[in-house]
C-alpha cells in the first residue's frame, strides 16, 4: 500500500476582483454581519437566562476569541483589560458548566459578557471583511498550535481490571 501524500492544493479564487471588493466592505454593512450579530446575541440571551447549552457557549467562545484577535490587530485594543476579564469569566462559566451540565452566570460575569458583546459589535461595525478573515486565521492558528486555554482539563482514564492484570 502506498503512503498518502501530505500535499493538499490550496483553494482557487475564481473571481479575484469580486473577492477583493468584498474584502473591502465593512462587516456591519453586509447581511452576513447582521446574521452573525443575531446569532451571537441569541446565544448570549440563552446563557443570561440560564438556558444556555454547550452550543451557545461555543458561539460565545468564538465571538470573544474574534474580539481578542481583532484587539490584537489594533481594532478596539483600548478595551484589552475588559476583553481579558470576559475571557476569564467565560472560562469560569465553561468550567462550571462542564462539571454541572448547566451554564449559569453570576453577576460580575454577566456584566463582563454584556460589555464584551458590545465591544464585539463595535469591532464588527468598524472592521472590514478582510480584517475579520485575518482575525479568524489568527484564532485558528492559536488553536492549532495549542496556545489556547482549554476549558475542560483532560481527566486521566481509570485503569480497568484487565489492564491491571497485564501490568
Order of alpha helices (4+ residues) and beta strands (2+ residues): alpha-alpha-alpha-alpha-alpha-alpha-alpha
